[in-house]
Every structure is written in structure tokens, then in C-alpha cells.
Amino acid sequence: MVKKYWRKLWAPVLITILMLIVLIGYLFAFLFVGTVYYAFNGSALLPVLFCLCICGGCGVSVFVLWERIKEIESGEEDDISQY
């Protein structure tokens, strides 16, 4: 099964991995900035909100990849024809 769909799956998987690497890098940067911001201002609300948004972006990208894999396995590769 994996060999049959691998040619169609490599691009979405690669893009998702690259996006997760970038988002996790942003997460670590915001965590570092958040600790510095908290040390000087005492408020952690803004860095926590940024981190939650980034974690949400990671979750959404993994969900979209999962949906794309199911779409390719079911044979619905051209989803524009549905509209």
C-alpha cells in the first residue's frame, strides 16, 4: 500500500515536515522571548497566546496531511472537480 501511493504522498509529507520544523522553531523563539518578556514585565499573556497559536498551526497542518492521505487512498485526487 505504501509503495503504491508514495509517489503522490511524498510532496504533502515533505511540505508538512518542513512547515512543522519552521513552526517549532518559531515556538522555541517565542518561548525564549516570552521568558525574557515575563522577566521584565511580569505578564505572560502575550507569549502564551503566541505559543497557543503556533501549537494550533502545528495541529492543523498534521490534520490536513491526514485528510490528504485519506483522500489519496480513496482515489479522490482531484478535489477541484467537486466544485
C-alpha positions as a Python dict, from the first residue, in 0.01 Angstrom:
ca = {
    (1, 'M'): (0, 0, 0),
    (2, 'V'): (277, 242, 86),
    (3, 'K'): (464, 184, -240),
    (4, 'K'): (152, 240, -446),
    (5, 'Y'): (75, 584, -302),
    (6, 'W'): (427, 701, -219),
    (7, 'R'): (469, 894, -546),
    (8, 'K'): (161, 1100, -464),
    (9, 'L'): (231, 1133, -92),
    (10, 'W'): (591, 1248, -81),
    (11, 'A'): (517, 1615, -156),
    (12, 'P'): (245, 1668, 110),
    (13, 'V'): (452, 1482, 369),
    (14, 'L'): (765, 1682, 287),
    (15, 'I'): (582, 2015, 298),
    (16, 'T'): (419, 1925, 629),
    (17, 'I'): (752, 1825, 781),
    (18, 'L'): (915, 2149, 666),
    (19, 'M'): (622, 2353, 797),
    (20, 'L'): (640, 2175, 1133),
    (21, 'I'): (1013, 2245, 1156),
    (22, 'V'): (954, 2615, 1092),
    (23, 'L'): (662, 2635, 1335),
    (24, 'I'): (853, 2454, 1608),
    (25, 'G'): (1142, 2694, 1552),
    (26, 'Y'): (901, 2984, 1597),
    (27, 'L'): (764, 2815, 1908),
    (28, 'F'): (1109, 2793, 2065),
    (29, 'A'): (1181, 3154, 1969),
    (30, 'F'): (856, 3274, 2126),
    (31, 'L'): (922, 3066, 2437),
    (32, 'F'): (1262, 3232, 2472),
    (33, 'V'): (1119, 3580, 2406),
    (34, 'G'): (833, 3501, 2642),
    (35, 'T'): (1065, 3419, 2929),
    (36, 'V'): (1258, 3741, 2873),
    (37, 'Y'): (933, 3938, 2838),
    (38, 'Y'): (796, 3780, 3156),
    (39, 'A'): (1117, 3855, 3345),
    (40, 'F'): (1094, 4226, 3263),
    (41, 'N'): (718, 4291, 3252),
    (42, 'G'): (569, 4020, 3468),
    (43, 'S'): (292, 3939, 3218),
    (44, 'A'): (298, 3610, 3034),
    (45, 'L'): (-30, 3650, 2847),
    (46, 'L'): (107, 3761, 2509),
    (47, 'P'): (379, 3493, 2477),
    (48, 'V'): (135, 3223, 2588),
    (49, 'L'): (-116, 3334, 2323),
    (50, 'F'): (154, 3326, 2055),
    (51, 'C'): (259, 2976, 2164),
    (52, 'L'): (-100, 2854, 2160),
    (53, 'C'): (-147, 2989, 1807),
    (54, 'I'): (169, 2816, 1689),
    (55, 'C'): (65, 2486, 1851),
    (56, 'G'): (-273, 2523, 1681),
    (57, 'G'): (-98, 2572, 1348),
    (58, 'C'): (101, 2252, 1404),
    (59, 'G'): (-215, 2061, 1484),
    (60, 'V'): (-397, 2195, 1179),
    (61, 'S'): (-110, 2108, 945),
    (62, 'V'): (-98, 1749, 1074),
    (63, 'F'): (-479, 1720, 1041),
    (64, 'V'): (-467, 1849, 682),
    (65, 'L'): (-194, 1598, 598),
    (66, 'W'): (-404, 1319, 745),
    (67, 'E'): (-705, 1430, 540),
    (68, 'R'): (-489, 1446, 224),
    (69, 'I'): (-358, 1093, 284),
    (70, 'K'): (-713, 962, 323),
    (71, 'E'): (-813, 1149, 8),
    (72, 'I'): (-532, 996, -197),
    (73, 'E'): (-600, 645, -66),
    (74, 'S'): (-969, 672, -155),
    (75, 'G'): (-887, 784, -509),
    (76, 'E'): (-1022, 1139, -486),
    (77, 'E'): (-707, 1311, -601),
    (78, 'D'): (-875, 1589, -796),
    (79, 'D'): (-1088, 1760, -535),
    (80, 'I'): (-1145, 2067, -756),
    (81, 'S'): (-1381, 1865, -972),
    (82, 'Q'): (-1624, 1850, -677),
    (83, 'Y'): (-1699, 2221, -708),
}
